[in-house]
Amino acid sequence: MVKGTIKIDAKICKGCELCIIACPQNALALSPNFNDKGYRYVELISNVCTGCANCALVCPEAGITVYREPKPAKKPQVKVE
């Protein structure tokens, strides 16, 4: 399974929750804390992120950066003759 993670810029997040709705893994939630602008910001709540980037695509503030772990290299198959 592909793994990933995200970084949310809490300073610019307005808590619109579009990324929470867009996340197929249900890995995002609103924080109980507030940013400097008075908004509850979104945070990653579980380690099930696949790096699909749905959250970043719908973020109107462009405040989400997605990181994907590279796929492991396939081991060459050895032919037995």
C-alpha positions in Angstrom: 0.0 0.0 0.0 1.2 3.5 -0.8 2.0 5.7 2.2 2.0 9.4 2.4 1.6 12.3 4.7 0.6 15.9 4.6 1.6 19.2 6.1 -1.1 21.8 6.8 -0.2 25.4 7.1 -2.3 26.2 10.2 -1.6 29.9 9.9 -3.7 30.2 6.7 -6.2 27.5 7.2 -9.8 28.8 7.6 -11.3 25.6 8.7 -13.7 25.2 5.7 -13.5 21.4 6.1 -13.4 20.8 2.3 -10.3 18.7 2.8 -12.0 16.6 5.5 -14.8 15.8 3.2 -12.4 15.0 0.3 -10.2 12.6 2.3 -11.1 9.0 1.4 -9.1 7.7 4.4 -10.9 9.9 7.0 -7.5 11.0 8.2 -8.3 14.7 8.9 -10.3 16.6 11.5 -10.7 20.1 12.9 -8.3 20.9 15.7 -9.7 22.0 19.0 -7.2 24.9 18.9 -7.4 28.1 17.0 -4.9 29.8 14.7 -3.9 33.5 14.9 -6.9 34.5 12.7 -9.4 32.8 15.1 -10.2 29.8 12.9 -10.1 26.2 14.0 -7.6 24.6 11.6 -7.4 21.1 10.1 -4.9 18.5 11.3 -3.9 15.0 10.4 -5.4 12.7 13.1 -4.3 9.3 11.9 -1.4 7.6 10.1 -3.5 6.2 7.2 -2.7 8.9 4.6 -2.0 7.5 1.2 -0.8 10.8 -0.3 -3.7 10.9 -2.8 -3.7 14.7 -2.8 -7.4 15.1 -2.8 -7.2 17.4 0.2 -4.6 19.7 -1.4 -6.6 19.9 -4.6 -9.8 21.2 -2.9 -8.0 23.6 -0.4 -9.0 27.1 -1.4 -6.1 28.5 0.5 -3.5 26.2 -1.0 -2.4 25.4 2.5 -1.7 21.7 2.2 1.5 20.1 1.0 1.4 16.4 0.2 4.4 14.0 0.6 4.4 10.5 -0.8 6.8 7.8 0.1 8.4 6.2 -3.0 7.1 2.8 -3.9 9.5 0.0 -2.9 11.5 -1.3 -5.8 10.4 -4.7 -7.1 12.9 -7.4 -6.6 14.1 -9.0 -9.8 12.7 -12.5 -10.2 15.4 -15.2 -10.4 14.7 -17.9 -13.0 15.4 -21.4 -11.8 16.4 -23.7 -14.7 
